Amino acid sequence: MKIINPATETIITEVAEDTVETIKAKFELLKKGQLAWAKVSVAERVAVIQKFHDLLEENKDELANTLTSEMGKPLQQSYNEVNGARARIKFFIDNSEKYLAEEWITTEGATKEKIVYEPLGVIANISAWNYPFLVGVNVFIPALIGGNTVFYKPSEYATLTGLHIEALLYKAGVPENCFQTAIGRGQVGEELLLLPLNGYFFTGSYRTGKYIAEKVAGKMVPCQLELGGKDPLYVMDDVENIEKTAGDALEGVVYNSGQSCCAVERIYVQENVYDAFVKAYVEQCKKLTIGNPLDKSTDIGPLSRKEQQAFLSNQVDDAINLGATVMSGGKIPSGKGYYFEPTVLINVNHAMKVMTEESFGPVVGIQKVKDDAEAIQLMQDTTYGLTASVYSKNFDRAEAVMNEMQTGTVYWNCCDRVSANLPWSGRKQSGFGATLSYQGIRAFVQPKAYHIRG
């Protein structure tokens, strides 16, 4: 399998893909390893993860450069991701013992009662390429702390990062028969679905997530899906700083070249401030620098996948054909690399793909609305339900909109944000189940009830 640099289209290296035979052999290792790993105390497992946390810091230069070279995000954003992963791991280090400890529910009377949390067993972590560290640690860290062993499949677009993760986990003290990496494309993931695993945790597209859920349903094991979004941002007419609001929205759209599940993908602005917002947004958008992601001055790196260029071009062309106006960008730059210009469209509506279908790129439509009621109706006009943002100086007014959102996360005066303290979850086609928070610790264990008499 060739690993290609999306900024230069050159081959970085080639790696051997797993086969049916090697996948089965790795599974047998994990089955045996899980029995021993489950007997290790939570405190000892946490201590191993602490060493992994420290190793990420010690090796951050190599990790960030590898991540940038194979998936294209600007180098500073790769450093940000490694640092963000360490912060999330610290949450699990600080909180896992508390939430995995046995709980005495009834201590008086003839029958005492308690809950004990036991590992699921061997779980699959089928991970994503856009944030391989962040979406990975959401799963494999609490899974390992909970006493599970992990069959980890990094995306083929983040293979080298996945191999770095494996090597550092081993160096930290995770036994090799507790964490195994499945290397390859879709067919390798397919083999994981055929194994008698004890849980499946996937981050990626709705289409693939739906396929996985249907494929493993008969196994009657936990299946969690963290899928895409078409996340709205609404600007009310009482915002006090239109320049800052536009800047926040722009970062929410273009960070990581828009390749974030919770990226801002459509913007609604109340008519009284619409023109001012569009002007501020377009002015800031035109100042962004597209280029070599290793260059410190670069704001926008390449897309990770070549086919995404044509997908975004199709969305832009569809919008133009239906009456939209391009205020900035809209094209594929000439030269090497899978680049796409940061794009702003106005005169948009929900007949256009760019306002209803996931873009996963630095492209956004900005639509004028009359009032909060119209904004709510348009924000809810989606098959997705990941996040929604509201900008206003009045919390009560903003909260009334947020309360109407059928999303796992809502934001007031911020966007495109994830916190380890809070559950990360989706609704509708954005998936189900939760990672992060105490709920994300307990997602990887199963409760056992004890009735004790005598």
ZIDAZI-V689236 format. One record per pair of residues at least 6 apart in sequence whose ideal C-beta (glycine too) atoms are under 7 Angstrom apart, sorted by sequence separation. I is the first residue (numbers start at 0). J is the second residue. If there is no record, write none. Layout:
i=I j=J
i=I j=J
//
This chain:
i=66 j=72
i=105 j=111
i=143 j=149
i=169 j=175
i=181 j=187
i=238 j=244
i=291 j=297
i=302 j=308
i=319 j=325
i=332 j=338
i=347 j=353
i=348 j=354
i=349 j=355
i=368 j=374
i=391 j=397
i=410 j=416
i=417 j=423
i=425 j=431
i=433 j=439
i=3 j=10
i=4 j=11
i=55 j=62
i=67 j=74
i=105 j=112
i=127 j=134
i=142 j=149
i=153 j=160
i=201 j=208
i=215 j=222
i=290 j=297
i=331 j=338
i=347 j=354
i=2 j=10
i=3 j=11
i=104 j=112
i=126 j=134
i=153 j=161
i=268 j=276
i=288 j=296
i=292 j=300
i=331 j=339
i=332 j=340
i=389 j=397
i=401 j=409
i=424 j=432
i=434 j=442
i=1 j=10
i=2 j=11
i=104 j=113
i=126 j=135
i=288 j=297
i=344 j=353
i=353 j=362
i=368 j=377
i=378 j=387
i=424 j=433
i=433 j=442
i=2 j=12
i=67 j=77
i=103 j=113
i=104 j=114
i=139 j=149
i=151 j=161
i=168 j=178
i=181 j=191
i=201 j=211
i=212 j=222
i=234 j=244
i=252 j=262
i=288 j=298
i=289 j=299
i=315 j=325
i=330 j=340
i=354 j=364
i=401 j=411
i=423 j=433
i=432 j=442
i=2 j=13
i=63 j=74
i=66 j=77
i=102 j=113
i=124 j=135
i=211 j=222
i=251 j=262
i=252 j=263
i=287 j=298
i=288 j=299
i=329 j=340
i=353 j=364
i=366 j=377
i=389 j=400
i=422 j=433
i=423 j=434
i=1 j=13
i=2 j=14
i=101 j=113
i=102 j=114
i=139 j=151
i=199 j=211
i=212 j=224
i=251 j=263
i=287 j=299
i=328 j=340
i=354 j=366
i=389 j=401
i=423 j=435
i=0 j=13
i=101 j=114
i=165 j=178
i=328 j=341
i=329 j=342
i=351 j=364
i=422 j=435
i=0 j=14
i=63 j=77
i=66 j=80
i=101 j=115
i=124 j=138
i=315 j=329
i=327 j=341
i=328 j=342
i=387 j=401
i=397 j=411
i=421 j=435
i=422 j=436
i=63 j=78
i=124 j=139
i=165 j=180
i=248 j=263
i=327 j=342
i=328 j=343
i=421 j=436
i=0 j=16
i=199 j=215
i=208 j=224
i=232 j=248
i=327 j=343
i=419 j=435
i=420 j=436
i=422 j=438
i=99 j=116
i=325 j=342
i=326 j=343
i=347 j=364
i=387 j=404
i=394 j=411
i=407 j=424
i=422 j=439
i=63 j=81
i=124 j=142
i=162 j=180
i=208 j=226
i=248 j=266
i=347 j=365
i=348 j=366
i=407 j=425
i=59 j=78
i=62 j=81
i=161 j=180
i=192 j=211
i=232 j=251
i=312 j=331
i=325 j=344
i=326 j=345
i=342 j=361
i=347 j=366
i=387 j=406
i=407 j=426
i=122 j=142
i=324 j=344
i=341 j=361
i=342 j=362
i=343 j=363
i=344 j=364
i=345 j=365
i=386 j=406
i=406 j=426
i=199 j=220
i=205 j=226
i=323 j=344
i=324 j=345
i=339 j=360
i=384 j=405
i=385 j=406
i=405 j=426
i=59 j=81
i=131 j=153
i=192 j=214
i=198 j=220
i=204 j=226
i=205 j=227
i=323 j=345
i=324 j=346
i=339 j=361
i=343 j=365
i=384 j=406
i=385 j=407
i=386 j=408
i=387 j=409
i=388 j=410
i=389 j=411
i=390 j=412
i=405 j=427
i=407 j=429
i=131 j=154
i=192 j=215
i=197 j=220
i=198 j=221
i=199 j=222
i=200 j=223
i=201 j=224
i=202 j=225
i=203 j=226
i=204 j=227
i=308 j=331
i=323 j=346
i=384 j=407
i=385 j=408
i=386 j=409
i=158 j=182
i=196 j=220
i=322 j=346
i=323 j=347
i=379 j=403
i=386 j=410
i=122 j=147
i=124 j=149
i=126 j=151
i=375 j=400
i=388 j=413
i=55 j=81
i=121 j=147
i=126 j=152
i=128 j=154
i=131 j=157
i=318 j=344
i=355 j=381
i=374 j=400
i=378 j=404
i=379 j=405
i=388 j=414
i=118 j=145
i=120 j=147
i=121 j=148
i=122 j=149
i=123 j=150
i=124 j=151
i=125 j=152
i=126 j=153
i=127 j=154
i=151 j=178
i=153 j=180
i=315 j=342
i=118 j=146
i=119 j=147
i=124 j=152
i=126 j=154
i=128 j=156
i=151 j=179
i=155 j=183
i=311 j=339
i=323 j=351
i=349 j=377
i=375 j=403
i=55 j=84
i=56 j=85
i=118 j=147
i=121 j=150
i=128 j=157
i=131 j=160
i=135 j=164
i=148 j=177
i=149 j=178
i=150 j=179
i=151 j=180
i=152 j=181
i=155 j=184
i=308 j=337
i=318 j=347
i=321 j=350
i=371 j=400
i=55 j=85
i=131 j=161
i=143 j=173
i=148 j=178
i=151 j=181
i=307 j=337
i=321 j=351
i=150 j=181
i=230 j=261
i=232 j=263
i=241 j=272
i=245 j=276
i=249 j=280
i=308 j=339
i=349 j=380
i=228 j=260
i=230 j=262
i=244 j=276
i=248 j=280
i=305 j=337
i=52 j=85
i=227 j=260
i=228 j=261
i=230 j=263
i=236 j=269
i=304 j=337
i=318 j=351
i=143 j=177
i=230 j=264
i=231 j=265
i=232 j=266
i=233 j=267
i=234 j=268
i=235 j=269
i=238 j=272
i=241 j=275
i=245 j=279
i=249 j=283
i=253 j=287
i=317 j=351
i=143 j=178
i=152 j=187
i=225 j=260
i=229 j=264
i=234 j=269
i=236 j=271
i=241 j=276
i=245 j=280
i=249 j=284
i=301 j=336
i=302 j=337
i=317 j=352
i=318 j=353
i=52 j=88
i=152 j=188
i=228 j=264
i=229 j=265
i=231 j=267
i=236 j=272
i=301 j=337
i=52 j=89
i=242 j=279
i=246 j=283
i=301 j=338
i=302 j=339
i=234 j=272
i=241 j=279
i=245 j=283
i=314 j=352
i=315 j=353
i=152 j=191
i=314 j=353
i=48 j=88
i=52 j=92
i=385 j=425
i=150 j=191
i=323 j=364
i=384 j=425
i=234 j=276
i=285 j=327
i=299 j=341
i=314 j=356
i=384 j=426
i=48 j=91
i=49 j=92
i=256 j=299
i=284 j=327
i=289 j=332
i=384 j=427
i=48 j=92
i=256 j=300
i=258 j=302
i=314 j=358
i=383 j=427
i=385 j=429
i=258 j=303
i=281 j=326
i=382 j=427
i=383 j=428
i=384 j=429
i=87 j=133
i=95 j=141
i=99 j=145
i=150 j=196
i=253 j=299
i=256 j=302
i=281 j=327
i=318 j=364
i=382 j=428
i=383 j=429
i=45 j=92
i=311 j=358
i=315 j=362
i=84 j=132
i=88 j=136
i=314 j=362
i=84 j=133
i=87 j=136
i=91 j=140
i=95 j=144
i=277 j=326
i=289 j=338
i=311 j=360
i=45 j=95
i=80 j=130
i=83 j=133
i=87 j=137
i=91 j=141
i=45 j=96
i=81 j=132
i=289 j=340
i=311 j=362
i=80 j=132
i=84 j=136
i=88 j=140
i=307 j=359
i=80 j=133
i=91 j=144
i=307 j=360
i=41 j=95
i=42 j=96
i=287 j=341
i=41 j=96
i=11 j=68
i=284 j=341
i=11 j=69
i=41 j=99
i=70 j=128
i=302 j=360
i=284 j=343
i=138 j=200
i=281 j=343
i=299 j=361
i=125 j=188
i=280 j=343
i=4 j=68
i=4 j=69
i=5 j=70
i=6 j=71
i=5 j=71
i=125 j=191
i=2 j=69
i=123 j=191
i=134 j=202
i=277 j=345
i=123 j=196
i=122 j=196
i=121 j=196
i=122 j=197
i=127 j=202
i=121 j=197
i=122 j=198
i=123 j=199
i=124 j=200
i=125 j=201
i=126 j=202
i=127 j=203
i=120 j=197
i=123 j=200
i=119 j=197
i=122 j=200
i=119 j=198
i=37 j=118
i=280 j=365
i=70 j=156
i=33 j=120
i=69 j=156
i=70 j=157
i=33 j=121
i=69 j=157
i=253 j=341
i=277 j=365
i=265 j=354
i=69 j=159
i=30 j=121
i=69 j=160
i=134 j=225
i=29 j=121
i=48 j=140
i=264 j=357
i=65 j=159
i=66 j=160
i=264 j=358
i=273 j=367
i=48 j=143
i=65 j=160
i=48 j=144
i=266 j=363
i=268 j=365
i=270 j=367
i=65 j=163
i=265 j=363
i=270 j=368
i=44 j=143
i=45 j=144
i=264 j=363
i=265 j=364
i=266 j=365
i=267 j=366
i=268 j=367
i=269 j=368
i=270 j=369
i=44 j=144
i=263 j=363
i=268 j=368
i=62 j=163
i=257 j=358
i=258 j=359
i=267 j=368
i=119 j=221
i=257 j=359
i=258 j=360
i=41 j=144
i=257 j=360
i=256 j=360
i=257 j=361
i=256 j=361
i=257 j=362
i=267 j=374
i=253 j=361
i=37 j=146
i=58 j=167
i=252 j=361
i=36 j=146
i=267 j=377
i=252 j=363
i=267 j=378
i=36 j=148
i=55 j=167
i=54 j=167
i=33 j=147
i=33 j=148
i=32 j=148
i=51 j=167
i=54 j=170
i=51 j=168
i=54 j=171
i=29 j=148
i=51 j=171
i=29 j=150
i=50 j=171
i=50 j=172
i=26 j=150
i=47 j=171
i=261 j=385
i=25 j=150
i=47 j=172
i=260 j=385
i=261 j=386
i=263 j=388
i=47 j=173
i=129 j=255
i=229 j=355
i=229 j=357
i=129 j=258
i=228 j=357
i=129 j=259
i=227 j=357
i=36 j=174
i=36 j=177
i=233 j=374
i=32 j=174
i=14 j=158
i=32 j=176
i=31 j=176
i=32 j=177
i=233 j=378
i=244 j=390
i=29 j=176
i=156 j=303
i=231 j=378
i=28 j=176
i=156 j=304
i=29 j=179
i=28 j=179
i=263 j=414
i=229 j=381
i=238 j=390
i=263 j=415
i=238 j=391
i=239 j=392
i=262 j=415
i=25 j=179
i=229 j=383
i=235 j=389
i=237 j=391
i=238 j=392
i=261 j=415
i=0 j=155
i=228 j=383
i=230 j=385
i=233 j=388
i=235 j=390
i=237 j=392
i=2 j=158
i=227 j=383
i=230 j=386
i=231 j=387
i=232 j=388
i=233 j=389
i=234 j=390
i=235 j=391
i=237 j=393
i=259 j=415
i=261 j=417
i=2 j=159
i=228 j=385
i=230 j=387
i=233 j=390
i=228 j=386
i=22 j=181
i=235 j=396
i=254 j=415
i=251 j=414
i=17 j=181
i=251 j=415
i=17 j=182
i=22 j=187
i=16 j=182
i=17 j=183
i=247 j=413
i=248 j=414
i=16 j=183
i=233 j=400
i=247 j=414
i=14 j=182
i=22 j=190
i=26 j=194
i=17 j=187
i=16 j=187
i=19 j=190
i=128 j=303
i=76 j=255
i=232 j=414
i=0 j=183
i=72 j=255
i=0 j=184
i=226 j=425
i=225 j=425
i=228 j=429
i=226 j=428
i=227 j=429
i=226 j=429
i=226 j=430
i=225 j=430
i=224 j=430
i=224 j=431
i=223 j=431
i=224 j=432
i=223 j=432
i=225 j=434
i=74 j=292
i=73 j=292
i=74 j=293
i=223 j=442
i=72 j=292
i=75 j=295
i=71 j=292
i=208 j=430
i=205 j=428
i=73 j=297
i=67 j=292
i=73 j=298
i=67 j=293
i=73 j=300
i=72 j=300
i=71 j=300
i=71 j=301
i=71 j=302
i=71 j=303
i=70 j=303
i=6 j=291
i=6 j=292
i=137 j=423
i=6 j=300
i=6 j=301
i=5 j=301
i=138 j=434
i=147 j=443
i=5 j=302
i=137 j=434
i=5 j=303
i=137 j=435
i=141 j=439
i=145 j=443
i=141 j=440
i=145 j=444
i=142 j=443
i=137 j=439
i=141 j=443
i=122 j=443
i=119 j=443
i=116 j=441
i=119 j=444
i=118 j=444
i=119 j=445
i=8 j=335
i=117 j=444
i=7 j=335
i=8 j=336
i=116 j=444
i=117 j=445
i=7 j=336
i=90 j=419
i=6 j=336
i=90 j=420
i=116 j=446
i=117 j=447
i=5 j=336
i=5 j=337
i=87 j=419
i=114 j=446
i=115 j=447
i=86 j=419
i=114 j=448
i=115 j=449
i=113 j=449
i=112 j=449
i=112 j=450
i=98 j=437
i=110 j=450
i=111 j=451
i=99 j=440
i=110 j=451
i=98 j=440
i=110 j=452
i=94 j=437
i=98 j=441
i=109 j=452
i=95 j=440
i=99 j=444
i=94 j=440
i=91 j=440
//
